[in-house]
Amino acid sequence: MKRVLKFFLSLILILGIIKVKASTIELNYSEWSTLYPSGLDSSFIESEDRYHFYRVQDNQIEYTDEYYTQLEGYIKDEPSKTTFYRYITNSTLVFNAKNELLLDYSDYCKKNFCYVKIFTEPTMVDLSSKLEGPDYTNTDMFELNTISAPMTGDNIIFSFIILGISVVCLILLVVKRKKMSYE
């Protein structure tokens, strides 16, 4: 009876082992959004900075309402920087030992260490209020006059020079004594 039980237990354990079998994986992404996907592993998240652009045409400023990463013929409006986020919606991602995402891991994981990260549904958080810095428009600006500190006698360069001269003198004295002892 014990042998039959051991056989079924080992059969269940062998069938319970799941090998990673797949060819290339195609990554699926969510739409770009200004909301941050909180509660999701950072390996699933991608970010991109986008800006408004403008150009001067016929002494008029032509300003874009949409955000772009680059726009030919236009000048980037740096203060309008906005970070957009998207995340990978695949249920699992496979990584190697160097934390690099593997898209074709059918043969690689047989011989090397691989691990899997599982997707969890994120909570979208608005970070725009946290990114705004303090307003300095009505703050008085002060001009700082820096005065260079005078050179003092405790400079480390002088100490090394004196040490080098002392070592050279010591070596010359030792060599001279050895010559005198041989004569």
C-alpha atoms as one frame of an Amber mdcrd trajectory, in Angstrom:
protein
   0.000   0.000   0.000   2.852   2.363   0.844   4.494   1.720  -2.512   1.301
   2.583  -4.359   0.928   5.773  -2.301   4.569   6.742  -2.987   4.060   6.070
  -6.692   0.950   8.304  -6.890   2.616  11.029  -4.836   5.688  11.052  -7.093
   3.419  11.011 -10.177   1.527  14.050  -8.859   4.783  15.878  -8.135   6.172
  15.151 -11.594   2.969  16.284 -13.303   2.838  19.356 -11.081   6.112  20.708
 -12.406   5.381  23.296 -15.045   8.073  24.103 -17.562   8.153  27.436 -19.278
   7.412  26.674 -22.907   6.908  29.471 -25.366   8.408  31.095 -28.388   8.684
  34.852 -28.743   6.355  36.935 -26.620   4.529  39.948 -27.958   4.177  42.697
 -25.356   0.778  44.360 -24.993   0.659  47.901 -23.641  -2.000  50.099 -22.103
  -2.740  53.563 -23.478  -0.452  56.469 -22.577  -1.795  58.426 -19.621  -0.653
  61.128 -17.193  -1.830  58.909 -14.321   0.838  56.767 -12.634   0.019  53.020
 -12.329   0.640  52.524  -8.603   0.927  49.068  -7.051   2.553  47.612 -10.150
   6.136  46.350 -10.374   8.418  48.933 -12.009   9.481  46.469 -14.714   5.945
  46.652 -16.161   5.922  50.506 -16.309   7.323  52.765 -19.044   7.451  56.554
 -18.894   8.010  59.288 -21.446   8.360  63.071 -21.119   6.270  65.101 -23.538
   6.050  68.835 -24.183   3.969  71.489 -25.881   5.693  72.998 -28.921   5.523
  76.398 -30.565   6.899  78.251 -33.564   6.983  81.845 -34.712   5.335  82.382
 -38.083   4.557  85.838 -39.540   5.366  87.455 -36.160   2.703  85.272 -34.530
   3.318  82.453 -32.065   1.691  79.240 -33.155   1.278  76.992 -30.063   0.278
  73.310 -30.076  -2.361  72.027 -27.678  -1.224  68.388 -27.789   1.856  66.917
 -26.139   4.689  65.545 -28.262   8.175  64.179 -27.671   9.502  65.929 -30.784
   7.919  67.994 -33.509   9.845  69.137 -36.579   9.978  72.864 -37.228   8.761
  73.697 -33.725  10.539  74.789 -30.538  10.082  72.806 -27.329   8.326  74.623
 -24.467  10.390  73.285 -21.518   8.046  74.408 -18.690   5.182  72.389 -20.203
   6.990  69.103 -19.492   4.509  66.351 -18.605   5.361  62.725 -17.891   3.155
  60.117 -19.541   2.996  56.502 -18.337   1.954  53.209 -19.852   2.316  49.673
 -18.592   2.659  46.186 -20.000  -0.625  44.279 -19.712   0.819  40.779 -20.236
  -0.031  38.463 -17.360   3.595  37.429 -16.765   7.081  38.585 -17.717  10.176
  36.387 -17.693  13.553  37.791 -16.595  17.076  36.394 -16.565  19.547  36.557
 -13.660  20.672  40.069 -14.722  17.077  41.404 -14.478  16.776  41.728 -18.249
  13.388  41.093 -19.859  13.375  37.992 -22.053  11.115  37.947 -25.099  12.411
  34.634 -26.497  13.233  32.359 -23.613  12.330  28.862 -24.842  15.952  27.645
 -25.016  17.520  30.155 -22.653  15.623  29.116 -19.522  16.535  25.454 -19.972
  20.195  26.180 -19.248  20.103  29.463 -17.297  18.314  30.896 -14.303  15.019
  32.632 -15.124  12.255  34.010 -12.943   8.724  35.227 -13.557   6.980  38.416
 -12.416   3.190  38.322 -12.321   1.000  41.243 -13.388  -1.330  42.812 -10.818
  -4.010  45.335 -11.691  -2.644  48.829 -10.893  -4.340  51.746  -9.164  -4.052
  54.882 -11.279  -2.736  57.847  -9.258  -2.597  61.497 -10.353   0.888  62.865
  -9.584   0.464  66.310 -11.160  -0.227  68.049  -7.831   2.864  66.476  -6.238
   5.215  67.468  -9.061   4.532  71.184  -8.935   7.308  73.018  -7.142   7.052
  76.145  -5.005   6.076  79.422  -6.645   8.984  81.902  -6.640   7.362  84.691
  -8.650   7.041  87.171  -5.721  10.237  86.171  -3.940  13.093  88.657  -3.598
  16.287  87.553  -5.288  19.569  88.098  -3.475  22.963  88.460  -5.091  25.698
  86.509  -3.398  29.223  87.900  -3.333  31.665  85.085  -2.816  35.073  85.822
  -1.349  37.823  83.343  -2.038  39.467  81.947   1.060  43.120  82.901   1.540
  45.689  80.171   1.060  46.869  78.784   4.352  50.085  76.942   5.121  48.429
  73.570   5.707  48.116  72.614   2.058  48.587  68.873   1.490  50.696  69.423
  -1.632  53.486  70.983   0.435  53.386  68.014   2.799  53.836  65.556  -0.066
  56.689  67.590  -1.553  58.527  67.635   1.798  57.875  63.897   2.218  59.301
  63.197  -1.254  62.417  65.272  -0.591  62.930  63.488   2.754  62.662  60.032
   1.144  65.154  60.995  -1.596  67.621  62.333   1.033  67.244  59.166   3.104
  67.927  56.945   0.083  71.037  59.007  -0.808  72.351  58.686   2.763  71.839
  54.901   2.794  73.579  54.489  -0.584  76.506  56.686   0.533  76.971  54.677
   3.775  76.955  51.380   1.864  79.641  52.707  -0.502  81.742  53.852   2.448
  81.430  50.484   4.181  82.718  48.634   1.084  85.796  50.869   0.824
